[in-house]
């Protein structure tokens, strides 16, 4: 009995049971974050440089 492992211990090479994420989920989340940031930057640059966009957003001419 001294050489046997307790049945509730996991081997060291297995993932923990609480980790339900996958690399695909992480990739999609990262892509959404980067895409959102690019969208915000694009809108800001258009707001600052294109008078029609500035007037559409703020209601005031540039």
CHARMM internal coordinates of N, CA and C (Angstrom, degrees):
IC EDIT
DIST 1 N 1 CA 1.4366
DIST 1 CA 1 C 1.5134
ANGL 1 N 1 CA 1 C 112.79
DIST 1 C 2 N 1.2738
ANGL 1 CA 1 C 2 N 119.82
DIHE 1 N 1 CA 1 C 2 N -19.27
DIST 2 N 2 CA 1.4579
ANGL 1 C 2 N 2 CA 121.48
DIHE 1 CA 1 C 2 N 2 CA -177.21
DIST 2 CA 2 C 1.5271
ANGL 2 N 2 CA 2 C 112.00
DIHE 1 C 2 N 2 CA 2 C -74.29
DIST 2 C 3 N 1.3352
ANGL 2 CA 2 C 3 N 119.84
DIHE 2 N 2 CA 2 C 3 N -22.75
DIST 3 N 3 CA 1.4606
ANGL 2 C 3 N 3 CA 122.30
DIHE 2 CA 2 C 3 N 3 CA -178.23
DIST 3 CA 3 C 1.5316
ANGL 3 N 3 CA 3 C 112.65
DIHE 2 C 3 N 3 CA 3 C -91.30
DIST 3 C 4 N 1.2904
ANGL 3 CA 3 C 4 N 118.85
DIHE 3 N 3 CA 3 C 4 N -5.82
DIST 4 N 4 CA 1.4574
ANGL 3 C 4 N 4 CA 121.02
DIHE 3 CA 3 C 4 N 4 CA -177.62
DIST 4 CA 4 C 1.5271
ANGL 4 N 4 CA 4 C 110.87
DIHE 3 C 4 N 4 CA 4 C -89.89
DIST 4 C 5 N 1.3441
ANGL 4 CA 4 C 5 N 114.67
DIHE 4 N 4 CA 4 C 5 N 142.97
DIST 5 N 5 CA 1.4624
ANGL 4 C 5 N 5 CA 119.79
DIHE 4 CA 4 C 5 N 5 CA 175.58
DIST 5 CA 5 C 1.5204
ANGL 5 N 5 CA 5 C 108.78
DIHE 4 C 5 N 5 CA 5 C -83.89
DIST 5 C 6 N 1.3014
ANGL 5 CA 5 C 6 N 117.31
DIHE 5 N 5 CA 5 C 6 N 149.57
DIST 6 N 6 CA 1.4673
ANGL 5 C 6 N 6 CA 119.21
DIHE 5 CA 5 C 6 N 6 CA 173.24
DIST 6 CA 6 C 1.5346
ANGL 6 N 6 CA 6 C 109.50
DIHE 5 C 6 N 6 CA 6 C -63.21
DIST 6 C 7 N 1.3197
ANGL 6 CA 6 C 7 N 119.37
DIHE 6 N 6 CA 6 C 7 N 143.87
DIST 7 N 7 CA 1.4612
ANGL 6 C 7 N 7 CA 121.71
DIHE 6 CA 6 C 7 N 7 CA -173.90
DIST 7 CA 7 C 1.5259
ANGL 7 N 7 CA 7 C 114.10
DIHE 6 C 7 N 7 CA 7 C -68.26
DIST 7 C 8 N 1.3339
ANGL 7 CA 7 C 8 N 120.03
DIHE 7 N 7 CA 7 C 8 N -16.67
DIST 8 N 8 CA 1.4511
ANGL 7 C 8 N 8 CA 120.51
DIHE 7 CA 7 C 8 N 8 CA -176.37
DIST 8 CA 8 C 1.5249
ANGL 8 N 8 CA 8 C 113.76
DIHE 7 C 8 N 8 CA 8 C -91.03
DIST 8 C 9 N 1.3131
ANGL 8 CA 8 C 9 N 119.95
DIHE 8 N 8 CA 8 C 9 N -1.42
DIST 9 N 9 CA 1.4575
ANGL 8 C 9 N 9 CA 121.56
DIHE 8 CA 8 C 9 N 9 CA 178.41
DIST 9 CA 9 C 1.5211
ANGL 9 N 9 CA 9 C 110.17
DIHE 8 C 9 N 9 CA 9 C -88.28
DIST 9 C 10 N 1.3406
ANGL 9 CA 9 C 10 N 115.22
DIHE 9 N 9 CA 9 C 10 N 140.06
DIST 10 N 10 CA 1.4590
ANGL 9 C 10 N 10 CA 120.62
DIHE 9 CA 9 C 10 N 10 CA 178.64
DIST 10 CA 10 C 1.5281
ANGL 10 N 10 CA 10 C 109.35
DIHE 9 C 10 N 10 CA 10 C -92.86
DIST 10 C 11 N 1.3197
ANGL 10 CA 10 C 11 N 117.70
DIHE 10 N 10 CA 10 C 11 N 149.57
DIST 11 N 11 CA 1.4659
ANGL 10 C 11 N 11 CA 119.44
DIHE 10 CA 10 C 11 N 11 CA 172.90
DIST 11 CA 11 C 1.5301
ANGL 11 N 11 CA 11 C 110.29
DIHE 10 C 11 N 11 CA 11 C -64.48
DIST 11 C 12 N 1.3121
ANGL 11 CA 11 C 12 N 117.08
DIHE 11 N 11 CA 11 C 12 N 155.42
DIST 12 N 12 CA 1.4652
ANGL 11 C 12 N 12 CA 122.18
DIHE 11 CA 11 C 12 N 12 CA -173.67
DIST 12 CA 12 C 1.5288
ANGL 12 N 12 CA 12 C 112.79
DIHE 11 C 12 N 12 CA 12 C -67.90
DIST 12 C 13 N 1.3272
ANGL 12 CA 12 C 13 N 118.95
DIHE 12 N 12 CA 12 C 13 N -21.42
DIST 13 N 13 CA 1.4624
ANGL 12 C 13 N 13 CA 120.19
DIHE 12 CA 12 C 13 N 13 CA -175.26
DIST 13 CA 13 C 1.5232
ANGL 13 N 13 CA 13 C 113.44
DIHE 12 C 13 N 13 CA 13 C -90.54
DIST 13 C 14 N 1.3168
ANGL 13 CA 13 C 14 N 119.89
DIHE 13 N 13 CA 13 C 14 N 0.37
DIST 14 N 14 CA 1.4579
ANGL 13 C 14 N 14 CA 122.08
DIHE 13 CA 13 C 14 N 14 CA 179.76
DIST 14 CA 14 C 1.5237
ANGL 14 N 14 CA 14 C 110.48
DIHE 13 C 14 N 14 CA 14 C -92.06
DIST 14 C 15 N 1.3318
ANGL 14 CA 14 C 15 N 115.20
DIHE 14 N 14 CA 14 C 15 N 152.00
DIST 15 N 15 CA 1.4584
ANGL 14 C 15 N 15 CA 121.01
DIHE 14 CA 14 C 15 N 15 CA 175.75
DIST 15 CA 15 C 1.5270
ANGL 15 N 15 CA 15 C 109.36
DIHE 14 C 15 N 15 CA 15 C -71.57
DIST 15 C 16 N 1.3299
ANGL 15 CA 15 C 16 N 117.61
DIHE 15 N 15 CA 15 C 16 N 151.62
DIST 16 N 16 CA 1.4620
ANGL 15 C 16 N 16 CA 118.99
DIHE 15 CA 15 C 16 N 16 CA 175.65
DIST 16 CA 16 C 1.5256
ANGL 16 N 16 CA 16 C 111.29
DIHE 15 C 16 N 16 CA 16 C -65.63
DIST 16 C 17 N 1.3134
ANGL 16 CA 16 C 17 N 117.04
DIHE 16 N 16 CA 16 C 17 N 152.04
DIST 17 N 17 CA 1.4659
ANGL 16 C 17 N 17 CA 121.65
DIHE 16 CA 16 C 17 N 17 CA -176.35
DIST 17 CA 17 C 1.5208
ANGL 17 N 17 CA 17 C 112.43
DIHE 16 C 17 N 17 CA 17 C -67.28
DIST 17 C 18 N 1.3433
ANGL 17 CA 17 C 18 N 118.60
DIHE 17 N 17 CA 17 C 18 N -26.08
DIST 18 N 18 CA 1.4584
ANGL 17 C 18 N 18 CA 121.37
DIHE 17 CA 17 C 18 N 18 CA -175.24
DIST 18 CA 18 C 1.5158
ANGL 18 N 18 CA 18 C 112.80
DIHE 17 C 18 N 18 CA 18 C -83.90
DIST 18 C 19 N 1.3199
ANGL 18 CA 18 C 19 N 119.00
DIHE 18 N 18 CA 18 C 19 N -5.80
DIST 19 N 19 CA 1.4573
ANGL 18 C 19 N 19 CA 121.39
DIHE 18 CA 18 C 19 N 19 CA -177.51
DIST 19 CA 19 C 1.5234
ANGL 19 N 19 CA 19 C 109.05
DIHE 18 C 19 N 19 CA 19 C -89.05
DIST 19 C 20 N 1.3255
ANGL 19 CA 19 C 20 N 116.83
DIHE 19 N 19 CA 19 C 20 N 96.86
DIST 20 N 20 CA 1.4574
ANGL 19 C 20 N 20 CA 121.47
DIHE 19 CA 19 C 20 N 20 CA -178.10
DIST 20 CA 20 C 1.5209
ANGL 20 N 20 CA 20 C 112.79
DIHE 19 C 20 N 20 CA 20 C -100.08
DIST 20 C 21 N 1.3206
ANGL 20 CA 20 C 21 N 118.77
DIHE 20 N 20 CA 20 C 21 N 7.86
DIST 21 N 21 CA 1.4580
ANGL 20 C 21 N 21 CA 121.51
DIHE 20 CA 20 C 21 N 21 CA 178.77
DIST 21 CA 21 C 1.5162
ANGL 21 N 21 CA 21 C 109.69
DIHE 20 C 21 N 21 CA 21 C -87.00
DIST 21 C 22 N 1.3228
ANGL 21 CA 21 C 22 N 115.13
DIHE 21 N 21 CA 21 C 22 N 157.69
DIST 22 N 22 CA 1.4539
ANGL 21 C 22 N 22 CA 119.96
DIHE 21 CA 21 C 22 N 22 CA 175.45
DIST 22 CA 22 C 1.5220
ANGL 22 N 22 CA 22 C 108.03
DIHE 21 C 22 N 22 CA 22 C -126.68
DIST 22 C 23 N 1.3101
ANGL 22 CA 22 C 23 N 116.68
DIHE 22 N 22 CA 22 C 23 N 167.20
DIST 23 N 23 CA 1.4539
ANGL 22 C 23 N 23 CA 119.47
DIHE 22 CA 22 C 23 N 23 CA 179.40
DIST 23 CA 23 C 1.5198
ANGL 23 N 23 CA 23 C 110.91
DIHE 22 C 23 N 23 CA 23 C -66.09
DIST 23 C 24 N 1.3311
ANGL 23 CA 23 C 24 N 117.71
DIHE 23 N 23 CA 23 C 24 N -29.02
DIST 24 N 24 CA 1.4682
ANGL 23 C 24 N 24 CA 120.33
DIHE 23 CA 23 C 24 N 24 CA 177.41
DIST 24 CA 24 C 1.5298
ANGL 24 N 24 CA 24 C 110.61
DIHE 23 C 24 N 24 CA 24 C -67.53
DIST 24 C 25 N 1.3313
ANGL 24 CA 24 C 25 N 117.38
DIHE 24 N 24 CA 24 C 25 N -41.86
DIST 25 N 25 CA 1.4627
ANGL 24 C 25 N 25 CA 120.71
DIHE 24 CA 24 C 25 N 25 CA 176.87
DIST 25 CA 25 C 1.5229
ANGL 25 N 25 CA 25 C 111.04
DIHE 24 C 25 N 25 CA 25 C -62.67
DIST 25 C 26 N 1.3230
ANGL 25 CA 25 C 26 N 117.20
DIHE 25 N 25 CA 25 C 26 N -41.67
DIST 26 N 26 CA 1.4595
ANGL 25 C 26 N 26 CA 120.90
DIHE 25 CA 25 C 26 N 26 CA 178.33
DIST 26 CA 26 C 1.5212
ANGL 26 N 26 CA 26 C 110.63
DIHE 25 C 26 N 26 CA 26 C -64.24
DIST 26 C 27 N 1.3131
ANGL 26 CA 26 C 27 N 117.89
DIHE 26 N 26 CA 26 C 27 N -39.67
DIST 27 N 27 CA 1.4565
ANGL 26 C 27 N 27 CA 121.81
DIHE 26 CA 26 C 27 N 27 CA 178.66
DIST 27 CA 27 C 1.5265
ANGL 27 N 27 CA 27 C 110.95
DIHE 26 C 27 N 27 CA 27 C -63.98
DIST 27 C 28 N 1.3201
ANGL 27 CA 27 C 28 N 117.31
DIHE 27 N 27 CA 27 C 28 N -44.50
DIST 28 N 28 CA 1.4631
ANGL 27 C 28 N 28 CA 121.03
DIHE 27 CA 27 C 28 N 28 CA -179.77
DIST 28 CA 28 C 1.5308
ANGL 28 N 28 CA 28 C 110.20
DIHE 27 C 28 N 28 CA 28 C -64.97
DIST 28 C 29 N 1.3136
ANGL 28 CA 28 C 29 N 117.83
DIHE 28 N 28 CA 28 C 29 N -43.81
DIST 29 N 29 CA 1.4606
ANGL 28 C 29 N 29 CA 120.98
DIHE 28 CA 28 C 29 N 29 CA 178.97
DIST 29 CA 29 C 1.5205
ANGL 29 N 29 CA 29 C 110.99
DIHE 28 C 29 N 29 CA 29 C -62.58
DIST 29 C 30 N 1.3025
ANGL 29 CA 29 C 30 N 117.20
DIHE 29 N 29 CA 29 C 30 N -44.43
DIST 30 N 30 CA 1.4646
ANGL 29 C 30 N 30 CA 120.74
DIHE 29 CA 29 C 30 N 30 CA 177.91
DIST 30 CA 30 C 1.5138
ANGL 30 N 30 CA 30 C 112.29
DIHE 29 C 30 N 30 CA 30 C -63.08
DIST 30 C 31 N 1.3289
ANGL 30 CA 30 C 31 N 117.00
DIHE 30 N 30 CA 30 C 31 N -40.70
DIST 31 N 31 CA 1.4567
ANGL 30 C 31 N 31 CA 120.82
DIHE 30 CA 30 C 31 N 31 CA 178.89
DIST 31 CA 31 C 1.5309
ANGL 31 N 31 CA 31 C 110.68
DIHE 30 C 31 N 31 CA 31 C -64.95
DIST 31 C 32 N 1.3284
ANGL 31 CA 31 C 32 N 117.83
DIHE 31 N 31 CA 31 C 32 N -38.62
DIST 32 N 32 CA 1.4654
ANGL 31 C 32 N 32 CA 120.60
DIHE 31 CA 31 C 32 N 32 CA 177.54
DIST 32 CA 32 C 1.5275
ANGL 32 N 32 CA 32 C 111.53
DIHE 31 C 32 N 32 CA 32 C -65.85
DIST 32 C 33 N 1.3054
ANGL 32 CA 32 C 33 N 117.32
DIHE 32 N 32 CA 32 C 33 N -39.70
DIST 33 N 33 CA 1.4635
ANGL 32 C 33 N 33 CA 120.90
DIHE 32 CA 32 C 33 N 33 CA 179.01
DIST 33 CA 33 C 1.5234
ANGL 33 N 33 CA 33 C 110.61
DIHE 32 C 33 N 33 CA 33 C -65.63
DIST 33 C 34 N 1.3272
ANGL 33 CA 33 C 34 N 116.53
DIHE 33 N 33 CA 33 C 34 N -46.95
DIST 34 N 34 CA 1.4664
ANGL 33 C 34 N 34 CA 120.19
DIHE 33 CA 33 C 34 N 34 CA 179.82
DIST 34 CA 34 C 1.5257
ANGL 34 N 34 CA 34 C 110.19
DIHE 33 C 34 N 34 CA 34 C -64.84
DIST 34 C 35 N 1.3324
ANGL 34 CA 34 C 35 N 117.66
DIHE 34 N 34 CA 34 C 35 N -42.67
DIST 35 N 35 CA 1.4611
ANGL 34 C 35 N 35 CA 120.92
DIHE 34 CA 34 C 35 N 35 CA 178.48
DIST 35 CA 35 C 1.5186
ANGL 35 N 35 CA 35 C 112.11
DIHE 34 C 35 N 35 CA 35 C -62.32
DIST 35 C 36 N 1.3261
ANGL 35 CA 35 C 36 N 117.67
DIHE 35 N 35 CA 35 C 36 N -40.46
DIST 36 N 36 CA 1.4579
ANGL 35 C 36 N 36 CA 120.99
DIHE 35 CA 35 C 36 N 36 CA 176.88
DIST 36 CA 36 C 1.5140
ANGL 36 N 36 CA 36 C 112.48
DIHE 35 C 36 N 36 CA 36 C -63.44
DIST 36 C 37 N 1.3318
ANGL 36 CA 36 C 37 N 116.59
DIHE 36 N 36 CA 36 C 37 N -41.09
DIST 37 N 37 CA 1.4608
ANGL 36 C 37 N 37 CA 120.37
DIHE 36 CA 36 C 37 N 37 CA 178.09
DIST 37 CA 37 C 1.5268
ANGL 37 N 37 CA 37 C 111.55
DIHE 36 C 37 N 37 CA 37 C -65.09
DIST 37 C 38 N 1.3189
ANGL 37 CA 37 C 38 N 116.95
DIHE 37 N 37 CA 37 C 38 N -40.81
DIST 38 N 38 CA 1.4663
ANGL 37 C 38 N 38 CA 120.51
DIHE 37 CA 37 C 38 N 38 CA 177.76
DIST 38 CA 38 C 1.5234
ANGL 38 N 38 CA 38 C 110.10
DIHE 37 C 38 N 38 CA 38 C -64.05
DIST 38 C 39 N 1.3151
ANGL 38 CA 38 C 39 N 117.74
DIHE 38 N 38 CA 38 C 39 N -40.34
DIST 39 N 39 CA 1.4609
ANGL 38 C 39 N 39 CA 121.61
DIHE 38 CA 38 C 39 N 39 CA 178.49
DIST 39 CA 39 C 1.5254
ANGL 39 N 39 CA 39 C 111.14
DIHE 38 C 39 N 39 CA 39 C -62.78
DIST 39 C 40 N 1.3272
ANGL 39 CA 39 C 40 N 117.54
DIHE 39 N 39 CA 39 C 40 N -43.70
DIST 40 N 40 CA 1.4646
ANGL 39 C 40 N 40 CA 121.05
DIHE 39 CA 39 C 40 N 40 CA 178.54
DIST 40 CA 40 C 1.5295
ANGL 40 N 40 CA 40 C 110.34
DIHE 39 C 40 N 40 CA 40 C -62.79
DIST 40 C 41 N 1.3287
ANGL 40 CA 40 C 41 N 117.90
DIHE 40 N 40 CA 40 C 41 N -43.99
DIST 41 N 41 CA 1.4627
ANGL 40 C 41 N 41 CA 120.70
DIHE 40 CA 40 C 41 N 41 CA 178.60
DIST 41 CA 41 C 1.5192
ANGL 41 N 41 CA 41 C 111.90
DIHE 40 C 41 N 41 CA 41 C -63.24
DIST 41 C 42 N 1.3248
ANGL 41 CA 41 C 42 N 117.29
DIHE 41 N 41 CA 41 C 42 N -40.90
DIST 42 N 42 CA 1.4606
ANGL 41 C 42 N 42 CA 121.28
DIHE 41 CA 41 C 42 N 42 CA 179.78
DIST 42 CA 42 C 1.5331
ANGL 42 N 42 CA 42 C 110.82
DIHE 41 C 42 N 42 CA 42 C -63.83
DIST 42 C 43 N 1.3239
ANGL 42 CA 42 C 43 N 116.94
DIHE 42 N 42 CA 42 C 43 N -44.91
DIST 43 N 43 CA 1.4661
ANGL 42 C 43 N 43 CA 120.32
DIHE 42 CA 42 C 43 N 43 CA 179.01
DIST 43 CA 43 C 1.5280
ANGL 43 N 43 CA 43 C 110.30
DIHE 42 C 43 N 43 CA 43 C -63.78
DIST 43 C 44 N 1.3250
ANGL 43 CA 43 C 44 N 117.10
DIHE 43 N 43 CA 43 C 44 N -40.93
DIST 44 N 44 CA 1.4630
ANGL 43 C 44 N 44 CA 120.15
DIHE 43 CA 43 C 44 N 44 CA 179.39
DIST 44 CA 44 C 1.5256
ANGL 44 N 44 CA 44 C 111.38
DIHE 43 C 44 N 44 CA 44 C -63.90
DIST 44 C 45 N 1.3196
ANGL 44 CA 44 C 45 N 117.01
DIHE 44 N 44 CA 44 C 45 N -44.98
DIST 45 N 45 CA 1.4649
ANGL 44 C 45 N 45 CA 119.86
DIHE 44 CA 44 C 45 N 45 CA 179.40
DIST 45 CA 45 C 1.5278
ANGL 45 N 45 CA 45 C 111.67
DIHE 44 C 45 N 45 CA 45 C -64.20
DIST 45 C 46 N 1.3184
ANGL 45 CA 45 C 46 N 117.07
DIHE 45 N 45 CA 45 C 46 N -40.75
DIST 46 N 46 CA 1.4618
ANGL 45 C 46 N 46 CA 119.62
DIHE 45 CA 45 C 46 N 46 CA 176.29
DIST 46 CA 46 C 1.5225
ANGL 46 N 46 CA 46 C 110.92
DIHE 45 C 46 N 46 CA 46 C -65.07
DIST 46 C 47 N 1.3198
ANGL 46 CA 46 C 47 N 117.33
DIHE 46 N 46 CA 46 C 47 N -39.18
DIST 47 N 47 CA 1.4649
ANGL 46 C 47 N 47 CA 122.32
DIHE 46 CA 46 C 47 N 47 CA 179.47
DIST 47 CA 47 C 1.5291
ANGL 47 N 47 CA 47 C 110.82
DIHE 46 C 47 N 47 CA 47 C -61.32
DIST 47 C 48 N 1.3467
ANGL 47 CA 47 C 48 N 115.97
DIHE 47 N 47 CA 47 C 48 N -39.83
DIST 48 N 48 CA 1.4627
ANGL 47 C 48 N 48 CA 120.17
DIHE 47 CA 47 C 48 N 48 CA -176.90
DIST 48 CA 48 C 1.5274
ANGL 48 N 48 CA 48 C 113.24
DIHE 47 C 48 N 48 CA 48 C -80.61
DIST 48 C 49 N 1.3340
ANGL 48 CA 48 C 49 N 119.14
DIHE 48 N 48 CA 48 C 49 N -24.35
DIST 49 N 49 CA 1.4593
ANGL 48 C 49 N 49 CA 120.29
DIHE 48 CA 48 C 49 N 49 CA -170.73
DIST 49 CA 49 C 1.5232
ANGL 49 N 49 CA 49 C 114.09
DIHE 48 C 49 N 49 CA 49 C -113.35
DIST 49 C 50 N 1.3250
ANGL 49 CA 49 C 50 N 119.73
DIHE 49 N 49 CA 49 C 50 N -27.22
DIST 50 N 50 CA 1.4581
ANGL 49 C 50 N 50 CA 121.75
DIHE 49 CA 49 C 50 N 50 CA -175.76
DIST 50 CA 50 C 1.5328
ANGL 50 N 50 CA 50 C 108.48
DIHE 49 C 50 N 50 CA 50 C -104.90
DIST 50 C 51 N 1.3393
ANGL 50 CA 50 C 51 N 117.03
DIHE 50 N 50 CA 50 C 51 N 115.73
DIST 51 N 51 CA 1.4728
ANGL 50 C 51 N 51 CA 119.05
DIHE 50 CA 50 C 51 N 51 CA -176.60
DIST 51 CA 51 C 1.5309
ANGL 51 N 51 CA 51 C 113.61
DIHE 50 C 51 N 51 CA 51 C -60.20
DIST 51 C 52 N 1.3172
ANGL 51 CA 51 C 52 N 118.82
DIHE 51 N 51 CA 51 C 52 N -36.86
DIST 52 N 52 CA 1.4627
ANGL 51 C 52 N 52 CA 120.47
DIHE 51 CA 51 C 52 N 52 CA -179.04
DIST 52 CA 52 C 1.5297
ANGL 52 N 52 CA 52 C 111.34
DIHE 51 C 52 N 52 CA 52 C -65.87
DIST 52 C 53 N 1.3117
ANGL 52 CA 52 C 53 N 117.59
DIHE 52 N 52 CA 52 C 53 N -38.73
DIST 53 N 53 CA 1.4695
ANGL 52 C 53 N 53 CA 121.16
DIHE 52 CA 52 C 53 N 53 CA 178.52
DIST 53 CA 53 C 1.5293
ANGL 53 N 53 CA 53 C 109.45
DIHE 52 C 53 N 53 CA 53 C -68.34
DIST 53 C 54 N 1.3246
ANGL 53 CA 53 C 54 N 116.85
DIHE 53 N 53 CA 53 C 54 N -41.99
DIST 54 N 54 CA 1.4539
ANGL 53 C 54 N 54 CA 120.49
DIHE 53 CA 53 C 54 N 54 CA 178.95
DIST 54 CA 54 C 1.5316
ANGL 54 N 54 CA 54 C 110.66
DIHE 53 C 54 N 54 CA 54 C -61.12
DIST 54 C 55 N 1.3131
ANGL 54 CA 54 C 55 N 116.16
DIHE 54 N 54 CA 54 C 55 N -43.32
DIST 55 N 55 CA 1.4510
ANGL 54 C 55 N 55 CA 119.05
DIHE 54 CA 54 C 55 N 55 CA -179.23
DIST 55 CA 55 C 1.5214
ANGL 55 N 55 CA 55 C 111.48
DIHE 54 C 55 N 55 CA 55 C -69.23
DIST 55 C 56 N 1.3299
ANGL 55 CA 55 C 56 N 117.75
DIHE 55 N 55 CA 55 C 56 N -35.28
DIST 56 N 56 CA 1.4564
ANGL 55 C 56 N 56 CA 121.23
DIHE 55 CA 55 C 56 N 56 CA 177.84
DIST 56 CA 56 C 1.5236
ANGL 56 N 56 CA 56 C 111.55
DIHE 55 C 56 N 56 CA 56 C -64.46
DIST 56 C 57 N 1.3258
ANGL 56 CA 56 C 57 N 116.94
DIHE 56 N 56 CA 56 C 57 N -40.85
DIST 57 N 57 CA 1.4630
ANGL 56 C 57 N 57 CA 121.06
DIHE 56 CA 56 C 57 N 57 CA -176.51
DIST 57 CA 57 C 1.5294
ANGL 57 N 57 CA 57 C 111.08
DIHE 56 C 57 N 57 CA 57 C -78.17
DIST 57 C 58 N 1.3365
ANGL 57 CA 57 C 58 N 116.84
DIHE 57 N 57 CA 57 C 58 N -48.06
DIST 58 N 58 CA 1.4662
ANGL 57 C 58 N 58 CA 119.30
DIHE 57 CA 57 C 58 N 58 CA -173.18
DIST 58 CA 58 C 1.5256
ANGL 58 N 58 CA 58 C 113.93
DIHE 57 C 58 N 58 CA 58 C -95.62
DIST 58 C 59 N 1.3246
ANGL 58 CA 58 C 59 N 117.01
DIHE 58 N 58 CA 58 C 59 N -21.90
DIST 59 N 59 CA 1.4584
ANGL 58 C 59 N 59 CA 120.18
DIHE 58 CA 58 C 59 N 59 CA -176.91
DIST 59 CA 59 C 1.5065
ANGL 59 N 59 CA 59 C 113.26
DIHE 58 C 59 N 59 CA 59 C 84.33
DIST 59 C 60 N 1.3319
ANGL 59 CA 59 C 60 N 117.62
DIHE 59 N 59 CA 59 C 60 N -0.50
DIST 60 N 60 CA 1.4685
ANGL 59 C 60 N 60 CA 122.43
DIHE 59 CA 59 C 60 N 60 CA 179.99
DIST 60 CA 60 C 1.5257
ANGL 60 N 60 CA 60 C 108.64
DIHE 59 C 60 N 60 CA 60 C -118.48
DIST 60 C 61 N 1.3284
ANGL 60 CA 60 C 61 N 117.44
DIHE 60 N 60 CA 60 C 61 N 146.97
DIST 61 N 61 CA 1.4577
ANGL 60 C 61 N 61 CA 118.52
DIHE 60 CA 60 C 61 N 61 CA 175.71
DIST 61 CA 61 C 1.5245
ANGL 61 N 61 CA 61 C 111.59
DIHE 60 C 61 N 61 CA 61 C -68.39
DIST 61 C 62 N 1.3106
ANGL 61 CA 61 C 62 N 115.85
DIHE 61 N 61 CA 61 C 62 N 157.29
DIST 62 N 62 CA 1.4641
ANGL 61 C 62 N 62 CA 122.35
DIHE 61 CA 61 C 62 N 62 CA -177.12
DIST 62 CA 62 C 1.4967
ANGL 62 N 62 CA 62 C 112.09
DIHE 61 C 62 N 62 CA 62 C -70.95
END
COOR INIT
IC SEED 1 N 1 CA 1 C
IC BUILD
